Amino acid sequence: LKNSTGNVSDEIDNEAILQAKVIDPYFKYKTKSQRQYLGDHLADISAAEVFTRNITWLREMEHGGFSETAWPYLYATYLCCLNYADVSQKFARKLGEAEIIPVLIDDLQEFKESWAIDE
């Protein structure tokens, strides 16, 4: 996984990498212990910091990460965080240490403000 931000085409390439190397194995291995092992490994290799940094970068773009080209990578990154935090306490802790909570709070605040009151 590329550990840099700034070039959208590089970041978009990461969506395919995440799918093949992180998301697919989550669904391939069905037991909690197997998934926990994968999540613990992600924690050990600092994936939480990379995910948080990339989510932050994409969300700070003019389109907020929701452009046609950026959205698949943003979605895949959120999915990795959600799935592995659910099965690995170690990965969840690393996400917290990477300060993903303020990023998620900002997202929720933005969605709240953009959601029509009568919906």
C-alpha positions as CSV (number, residue, x, y, z in Angstrom):
1,L,0.0,0.0,0.0
2,K,1.4,3.3,-1.0
3,N,2.2,5.5,2.1
4,S,1.8,8.9,0.5
5,T,-0.9,11.3,-0.4
6,G,-1.1,14.0,-3.0
7,N,-1.6,12.3,-6.3
8,V,-5.1,11.2,-7.0
9,S,-4.1,8.6,-9.6
10,D,-1.7,7.0,-7.1
11,E,-4.4,7.0,-4.4
12,I,-6.9,5.4,-6.8
13,D,-4.5,2.6,-7.5
14,N,-4.7,1.8,-3.8
15,E,-8.3,0.8,-4.2
16,A,-7.3,-2.2,-6.2
17,I,-4.6,-3.0,-3.7
18,L,-6.9,-2.7,-0.8
19,Q,-9.5,-4.9,-2.5
20,A,-6.9,-7.7,-3.3
21,K,-4.7,-7.5,-0.2
22,V,-7.1,-6.4,2.6
23,I,-10.8,-6.7,1.8
24,D,-10.7,-10.0,-0.1
25,P,-8.9,-11.8,2.7
26,Y,-11.4,-10.6,5.2
27,F,-14.2,-12.3,3.3
28,K,-12.0,-15.3,2.3
29,Y,-11.3,-16.2,6.0
30,K,-14.5,-16.8,7.8
31,T,-13.5,-17.5,11.4
32,K,-13.1,-14.8,14.0
33,S,-9.6,-15.9,14.9
34,Q,-8.5,-15.8,11.3
35,R,-9.9,-12.3,10.8
36,Q,-8.5,-11.2,14.2
37,Y,-5.0,-12.4,13.0
38,L,-5.4,-10.3,9.9
39,G,-6.5,-7.2,11.8
40,D,-3.7,-7.6,14.3
41,H,-1.2,-7.8,11.4
42,L,-2.6,-4.6,10.0
43,A,-2.1,-3.0,13.4
44,D,1.5,-4.2,13.4
45,I,2.3,-2.8,10.0
46,S,0.8,0.7,10.9
47,A,-2.1,0.4,8.4
48,A,-4.4,2.3,10.8
49,E,-2.1,5.4,10.4
50,V,-2.0,5.0,6.6
51,F,-5.8,4.6,6.4
52,T,-6.5,7.6,8.6
53,R,-4.0,9.8,6.7
54,N,-5.6,8.8,3.4
55,I,-9.1,9.3,4.6
56,T,-8.2,12.7,5.9
57,W,-6.5,13.7,2.7
58,L,-9.4,12.5,0.5
59,R,-12.0,14.2,2.7
60,E,-10.1,17.5,2.5
61,M,-10.2,17.5,-1.3
62,E,-12.6,20.0,-2.9
63,H,-15.1,17.2,-3.6
64,G,-14.7,15.8,-0.1
65,G,-13.6,12.4,-1.5
66,F,-16.9,11.8,-3.2
67,S,-15.8,12.4,-6.8
68,E,-16.3,9.5,-9.2
69,T,-12.6,8.7,-9.2
70,A,-11.9,9.1,-5.5
71,W,-15.0,7.5,-3.9
72,P,-14.1,3.9,-4.6
73,Y,-10.8,4.3,-2.7
74,L,-12.4,6.3,0.1
75,Y,-15.2,3.6,0.5
76,A,-12.6,0.8,0.4
77,T,-10.6,2.5,3.1
78,Y,-13.6,3.0,5.4
79,L,-14.6,-0.6,4.8
80,C,-11.2,-1.8,5.9
81,C,-11.4,0.3,9.1
82,L,-14.9,-0.9,9.9
83,N,-14.3,-4.6,9.2
84,Y,-11.0,-5.0,11.0
85,A,-11.8,-2.8,13.9
86,D,-14.8,-5.0,14.5
87,V,-12.7,-8.2,14.8
88,S,-9.3,-6.9,16.1
89,Q,-9.1,-4.9,19.3
90,K,-5.5,-4.2,18.5
91,F,-6.4,-2.7,15.2
92,A,-9.3,-0.7,16.7
93,R,-6.8,0.7,19.3
94,K,-4.4,1.7,16.6
95,L,-7.2,3.5,14.7
96,G,-7.9,5.5,17.9
97,E,-4.2,6.3,18.3
98,A,-4.1,7.4,14.7
99,E,-6.9,9.9,15.6
100,I,-9.5,8.6,13.3
101,I,-12.3,9.6,15.8
102,P,-12.1,13.3,15.1
103,V,-12.2,12.5,11.3
104,L,-15.3,10.4,11.8
105,I,-16.9,13.1,14.0
106,D,-16.2,15.7,11.2
107,D,-17.8,13.4,8.7
108,L,-20.9,12.9,10.8
109,Q,-21.2,16.7,11.4
110,E,-20.9,17.4,7.7
111,F,-23.5,14.8,6.8
112,K,-25.8,16.1,9.4
113,E,-25.5,19.6,8.1
114,S,-26.0,18.5,4.5
115,W,-29.0,16.3,5.2
116,A,-32.3,18.0,4.6
117,I,-34.4,18.5,7.7
118,D,-37.6,17.2,6.2
119,E,-35.9,13.9,5.0
